[in-house]
Amino acid sequence: MVLPISRLTVIGALLLLPGLYYTLRFSSGFLRMLYRKVRKGRAYLKGSATDYLVFALASLGVTLAGGVLLSASALQGGLQAYEGTKEIGTVRAESPEVGRIHLAFDLGITHPLPQRLEADLQGSRWALEGEFLRWRGVPRWLGFANAHRVEAALGSNVETGEPDRPADHRAPVAGSYGPWYLAREHPRWVPVASAVAQRTPWLPAEGSSFKIFATDAGYVLVEEGGEGGKDPAKAPRGPGSGGQ
């Protein structure tokens, strides 16, 4: 689990640490006042126990808010933030021999794992699968950001078929991120977040290089020097564009 130095982390820590301190302090004060109230012969100011209890509950609320923000920071800390359409790196696909595919990635300095990654897998067609995290109804100024992670490369033994057919082979790229996996498997735990896995259409390994764009619809691959140029909106390699 990664807890980045970000606005979300700082705000969460500023709420959690003082909140926890005052929760413990007022809780202990409440117990002392309650003890004095029930023990005869002890000095007790009427209403003191209630006051301490109210302050303890208020501090607990601040502590929980800070914990939620830190958890959200950890959730998106192992992913790469993006806004709208963002170029996040490149991939080169080659076939060193029939039935084998080699992918070389350069994912840029903001990727949570090393920039240069490689994946080898079997098959005649390949695709990328990514983990996407999108927030709903949260203030962006707190530091919440949509994010993604290139989880794995997929291989298919057949050259034609349905674009969404199951993969025959799988090779990790950045690998799955534990907090994101929990958010996807248990969406009720994080109702303001959407954690989904999305992948590209199947592509042949022809020694081509592609720019990878993260978008709200998933990944878009633009062949370098090919159709679409630098505009991912014109590229034929995005989600739902068919493929083989």
C-alpha positions, 0 to 999 in steps of 0.5 A: 500500500502506498501513501503518497505525499499529496494534498489529500494525505496532508488534509487527512493527517491534519484531521486524523492526528489532532482528532485522535489526540482530542478523542482520547483526551476527552474520552478519558475526561468523560470517564473521570467525570462519570466516576466522580458523578457516581461516587459519593463524596467526590467533587463534581460539576453538574453537566461536566460528564455530558460536556466531555462526552459531546467533545469526545464524539465531535473529536471522534467525527474529525478522526473518522473524517481524517481516516477516510481521507487517508484511506482514499489517498492510499487507494489512489496512491498506487495508481497514476492520476489523469484528467480527461485524456492524458498520454501516459506512455508508449508500448512497442509490440513485437513478435520474436517468433510465431506465437510469442509476443514481447511488449516493451513499455515506457510509462513516464516518470509519474507512473507508480512503478519503474518507467520501463517495463516488459512483458512476454506472453504467448498468442497471436494477438495482444491487448492491455488491461488496466485498473481504473478508479473514478470518484463520484461526488467528491470535492476535487480541491481535497485532492481526489483524482481519477487514476489508472494502472496498467495492470496486465498484458493479455494474449489471445491464440486466435487471430479473429473473433469477438473483440471482448473474447476471453484472454488465453494468456496473461502477463503482469505489467504493473500488477494488481493494486490491493486497495483497488481490488478490494474497492472493486470486489466490495463497492459498498465499502467505497460508495463514492468510488468506481473501480473497474477493469478496462481493456483495449481491443486485440491487436497484432504484434507487428513491430509497431509502437503505440502511444497510450492515452488514459481516458474516461472510456479506458485506454486509447492506443495511437500508432506512432506515425500512423493514423490519428497522429497525435490526436487520440480521438482520431485513432482506431485503437481505443475501447469499443472500436472493434479490433480483432 
